[in-house]
Amino acid sequence: MSTRTEVSPKARSSVRAPLRVRAVVGRLAIVAFVAAAVAFWALPMLWLVTAPFDAHPGLDVSWPDWTLENFRKLSENPYAFSSLKNSVYLAVGTMVGVTAMAALAAYSLSRVRIPGRNTILYGLLLLSSIVTGTAAMVPIFQLMFALNLIDDRSGVILVLTGGLLPAAIFILKDFMDATPKSYEESARVFGATPLQVLRHVVLPIVRPGLATIAVWALVNVWSDFLTSYILLRDPTKLPAGVVMYTFYSEGGQANLPLISAFSLVYALPVVALYLFVNRRYGFRFHGGIKS
């Protein structure tokens, strides 16, 4: 004969009370952690927005003494705004080269069955990750010198394109794999050539992948410093990332009015491009159609 022990409501409430306290404390800890993380990432953005309009910018975030004097001083620099044109030239040239060659290579690797295909792809990705631009700068400089491409922006575009291409192929191949082959077979029935199939069938489907690769390549080139600093000599050809380095004195003292104003101008094109592409195509790292 079994007996049942009845638990009074008062005893149950006394047991649940510590659990509720723990749950509340856990939620407060999560909220505090998220707030600290958001503040950690938001403070540099607040400085970027407020410091250019401050008459006496500092390294702290404070209410600015509103002025446009920093931008007037920036306009007096002979290389500031011309360097943005150089950055656009290098970024767009590299973006077009990486996107075009990555699309052709990724489509070939996705459709053609060759021995060691995956080994080649992973090998290129691994080597491009291990042998970075810093480690390979000496042989790259010697190669550009032998090709007479020192102080030539085309040489910088070639170097940056080669460095970004393996990762771009690896990312874009996933989009190509997700494209149904039945679409291509239907196009071939009507007499389409392989390039026509790629242009009119495959590329429209993988536009989000192309947009992702294009913006990724442009941002990498836009923020590049070392390659342009090593390979370019003429101050009129230097991109914005290198020209910003000249806003420091010989003793390393930063000219904060110029740096803050130039940083805002330097960041706006990339932010505008990201918003445009995200609104038009969206960003994702997988193909859009499954067969």
TORTOR-371247 format. One record per residue (C-alpha): x, y, z; residue number from 1. Coordinates in Angstrom, 2 decimals, padded with zeros to 5 digits. Example, Ala and Ser with C-alpha at 12.3 -4.5 7.8 and 13.67 -1.06 7.14 Angstrom:
! residues 2
     east    north       up  num
   012.30  -004.50   007.80    1
   013.67  -001.06   007.14    2
This chain:
! residues 291
     east    north       up  num
   000.00   000.00   000.00    1
   001.61   003.23  -001.22    2
   001.37   006.54   000.46    3
   001.49   009.95  -001.21    4
   003.16   012.89   000.41    5
   001.28   016.09  -000.12    6
   003.36   019.26  -000.57    7
   001.72   022.36   000.71    8
   001.45   025.47  -001.50    9
   003.66   027.36   000.93   10
   006.45   024.78   000.54   11
   006.17   024.86  -003.25   12
   006.42   028.64  -003.32   13
   009.47   028.51  -001.03   14
   011.16   026.16  -003.52   15
   010.26   028.21  -006.59   16
   011.42   031.52  -005.11   17
   015.18   030.79  -005.42   18
   014.63   029.56  -008.99   19
   012.91   032.80  -009.90   20
   015.71   034.81  -008.34   21
   018.30   032.84  -010.31   22
   016.35   033.34  -013.54   23
   016.10   037.09  -012.94   24
   019.78   037.34  -012.06   25
   020.69   035.33  -015.17   26
   018.63   037.58  -017.42   27
   020.11   040.71  -015.85   28
   023.60   039.33  -016.42   29
   022.81   038.63  -020.08   30
   021.35   042.11  -020.54   31
   024.40   043.68  -018.88   32
   026.76   041.68  -021.10   33
   024.88   042.61  -024.28   34
   024.77   046.29  -023.23   35
   028.53   046.29  -022.56   36
   029.22   044.64  -025.93   37
   026.98   047.12  -027.77   38
   028.65   050.04  -025.99   39
   032.09   048.63  -026.84   40
   031.25   048.56  -030.56   41
   029.12   051.73  -030.58   42
   031.64   054.09  -028.99   43
   034.01   054.14  -032.01   44
   031.03   054.77  -034.29   45
   029.89   057.65  -032.08   46
   033.40   059.10  -032.18   47
   033.46   058.79  -035.97   48
   030.20   060.74  -036.22   49
   030.87   063.46  -033.63   50
   034.63   064.13  -033.75   51
   034.73   065.56  -037.33   52
   032.37   068.35  -036.22   53
   034.21   069.14  -032.98   54
   036.46   072.19  -032.85   55
   038.77   070.38  -030.43   56
   038.37   066.63  -031.02   57
   039.89   064.22  -028.55   58
   040.06   060.50  -028.05   59
   036.96   060.51  -025.86   60
   033.32   060.72  -026.92   61
   031.81   064.01  -025.82   62
   029.29   066.56  -027.02   63
   031.09   068.40  -029.83   64
   031.70   072.10  -030.17   65
   030.06   072.19  -033.60   66
   032.16   073.47  -036.47   67
   033.03   072.71  -040.10   68
   036.58   073.99  -039.75   69
   038.01   070.47  -039.83   70
   036.60   069.87  -043.30   71
   037.97   073.22  -044.50   72
   041.44   072.22  -043.30   73
   041.00   068.86  -044.99   74
   040.16   070.52  -048.32   75
   043.44   072.45  -048.13   76
   045.41   069.19  -048.15   77
   046.56   068.63  -051.77   78
   046.28   064.83  -051.62   79
   043.22   064.17  -049.43   80
   040.38   064.13  -051.95   81
   042.50   062.96  -054.89   82
   043.44   059.92  -052.80   83
   039.76   058.98  -052.64   84
   039.73   058.85  -056.45   85
   042.77   056.58  -056.35   86
   041.01   054.33  -053.84   87
   037.96   054.14  -056.10   88
   040.18   053.24  -059.05   89
   041.98   050.47  -057.16   90
   038.84   049.15  -055.45   91
   036.65   049.07  -058.56   92
   039.40   047.58  -060.72   93
   040.09   044.82  -058.19   94
   036.38   044.22  -057.59   95
   035.69   043.74  -061.31   96
   038.69   041.46  -061.75   97
   037.93   039.31  -058.71   98
   034.22   039.00  -059.48   99
   034.72   038.15  -063.16  100
   037.52   035.62  -062.69  101
   035.93   034.08  -059.60  102
   032.67   033.56  -061.49  103
   034.43   031.80  -064.38  104
   036.62   029.69  -062.11  105
   033.83   028.77  -059.70  106
   031.53   027.76  -062.55  107
   034.26   025.60  -064.08  108
   035.10   023.90  -060.80  109
   031.41   023.35  -060.10  110
   030.56   021.74  -063.44  111
   033.75   020.06  -064.66  112
   034.74   016.82  -062.92  113
   038.52   016.68  -062.81  114
   040.74   014.58  -060.52  115
   041.82   016.47  -057.42  116
   039.35   019.31  -057.94  117
   038.56   019.78  -054.26  118
   042.22   019.36  -053.32  119
   043.18   022.17  -055.68  120
   040.46   024.43  -054.32  121
   041.25   023.83  -050.66  122
   044.96   024.07  -051.37  123
   044.58   027.50  -052.94  124
   042.43   028.68  -050.05  125
   044.87   027.34  -047.48  126
   047.91   028.87  -049.16  127
   046.19   032.24  -049.54  128
   045.36   032.20  -045.82  129
   048.83   031.15  -044.64  130
   050.99   033.13  -047.08  131
   049.51   036.57  -046.47  132
   050.48   039.78  -048.22  133
   052.89   040.71  -045.43  134
   054.80   037.43  -045.67  135
   054.92   037.50  -049.47  136
   055.67   041.20  -049.91  137
   059.37   040.74  -050.72  138
   058.84   038.30  -053.63  139
   055.81   040.33  -054.75  140
   057.96   043.48  -054.84  141
   060.66   041.69  -056.84  142
   058.07   040.35  -059.28  143
   056.50   043.78  -059.79  144
   059.98   045.29  -060.24  145
   060.82   042.68  -062.91  146
   057.53   043.44  -064.69  147
   058.21   047.20  -064.47  148
   054.98   047.72  -062.48  149
   056.43   049.61  -059.51  150
   054.56   052.91  -059.05  151
   051.85   051.61  -061.36  152
   048.33   051.24  -060.02  153
   047.69   048.35  -062.42  154
   050.34   046.35  -060.58  155
   048.58   047.00  -057.27  156
   045.30   045.81  -058.79  157
   046.96   042.59  -060.03  158
   048.49   041.86  -056.62  159
   045.27   042.52  -054.72  160
   043.24   040.50  -057.21  161
   045.54   037.52  -056.87  162
   045.34   037.66  -053.10  163
   041.54   037.80  -052.95  164
   040.76   035.36  -055.77  165
   041.12   031.98  -053.94  166
   038.66   032.89  -051.18  167
   036.27   034.42  -053.72  168
   036.27   031.22  -055.79  169
   035.67   029.13  -052.67  170
   032.66   031.24  -051.62  171
   031.16   031.55  -055.09  172
   031.44   027.84  -055.87  173
   028.73   027.12  -053.29  174
   026.34   029.35  -055.23  175
   027.22   027.59  -058.47  176
   026.65   024.16  -056.91  177
   023.15   025.21  -055.82  178
   022.10   026.19  -059.36  179
   019.93   023.44  -060.92  180
   021.66   021.85  -063.90  181
   018.28   021.34  -065.56  182
   018.19   025.07  -066.33  183
   021.49   024.83  -068.17  184
   020.42   021.70  -070.04  185
   017.27   023.47  -071.24  186
   019.36   026.37  -072.53  187
   021.73   024.03  -074.36  188
   018.77   022.35  -076.08  189
   018.03   025.70  -077.70  190
   021.63   026.05  -078.89  191
   023.15   028.24  -076.16  192
   026.93   028.21  -075.85  193
   028.62   027.65  -072.45  194
   029.32   031.38  -072.10  195
   025.71   032.21  -072.97  196
   024.51   029.70  -070.39  197
   026.75   031.29  -067.80  198
   025.70   034.83  -068.68  199
   021.96   034.41  -069.16  200
   021.11   031.46  -066.89  201
   023.64   030.99  -064.09  202
   024.75   034.54  -063.28  203
   021.19   035.94  -062.82  204
   020.52   033.17  -060.29  205
   023.74   033.72  -058.33  206
   023.47   037.54  -058.22  207
   023.43   037.58  -054.38  208
   026.71   035.68  -054.41  209
   028.23   038.05  -056.95  210
   027.08   041.01  -054.86  211
   028.63   039.47  -051.75  212
   031.95   038.86  -053.49  213
   031.97   042.32  -055.07  214
   031.39   044.18  -051.81  215
   033.78   041.92  -049.91  216
   036.55   042.56  -052.46  217
   035.90   046.30  -052.54  218
   036.01   046.61  -048.75  219
   039.28   044.66  -048.56  220
   040.91   046.90  -051.14  221
   039.41   050.07  -049.70  222
   041.07   049.37  -046.34  223
   044.38   048.13  -047.81  224
   047.53   049.92  -046.71  225
   050.64   047.77  -047.09  226
   050.42   046.82  -050.77  227
   049.91   050.38  -051.98  228
   052.46   051.74  -049.52  229
   055.14   049.38  -050.84  230
   054.40   049.45  -054.58  231
   053.46   053.11  -055.14  232
   055.89   056.03  -054.97  233
   054.11   059.01  -056.51  234
   052.06   060.87  -053.85  235
   049.39   061.66  -056.45  236
   048.74   057.90  -056.94  237
   048.42   056.96  -053.27  238
   045.02   055.74  -052.04  239
   043.22   057.15  -049.03  240
   044.43   054.46  -046.62  241
   048.05   055.52  -047.23  242
   047.38   059.26  -047.32  243
   045.76   059.06  -043.88  244
   049.13   057.88  -042.57  245
   050.58   061.28  -043.53  246
   048.28   062.99  -041.01  247
   050.72   061.94  -038.28  248
   053.72   064.05  -037.39  249
   057.28   062.69  -037.48  250
   057.02   062.07  -033.75  251
   053.83   060.03  -034.18  252
   051.47   062.75  -032.96  253
   048.07   062.40  -034.61  254
   046.41   065.40  -036.24  255
   042.96   064.55  -034.87  256
   041.00   067.30  -036.69  257
   042.21   066.05  -040.09  258
   042.03   062.36  -039.17  259
   038.49   062.59  -037.81  260
   037.16   064.54  -040.81  261
   038.94   062.32  -043.31  262
   037.80   059.14  -041.53  263
   034.17   060.15  -041.95  264
   034.63   060.97  -045.64  265
   036.62   057.76  -046.08  266
   033.93   055.56  -044.51  267
   030.84   057.00  -046.24  268
   031.32   055.37  -049.71  269
   031.63   051.87  -048.26  270
   028.60   052.33  -046.00  271
   026.55   053.69  -048.92  272
   027.60   050.78  -051.13  273
   026.70   048.24  -048.46  274
   023.24   049.74  -047.95  275
   022.60   049.88  -051.70  276
   023.68   046.31  -052.41  277
   021.93   044.93  -049.35  278
   018.69   046.64  -050.40  279
   019.01   045.60  -054.03  280
   020.36   042.06  -053.81  281
   020.82   041.09  -050.16  282
   023.75   039.22  -048.65  283
   023.85   035.50  -048.06  284
   026.43   032.76  -048.30  285
   024.39   030.04  -050.01  286
   022.70   029.56  -053.36  287
   019.20   030.81  -053.94  288
   017.55   027.83  -055.69  289
   017.59   024.16  -054.80  290
   016.80   021.53  -057.40  291
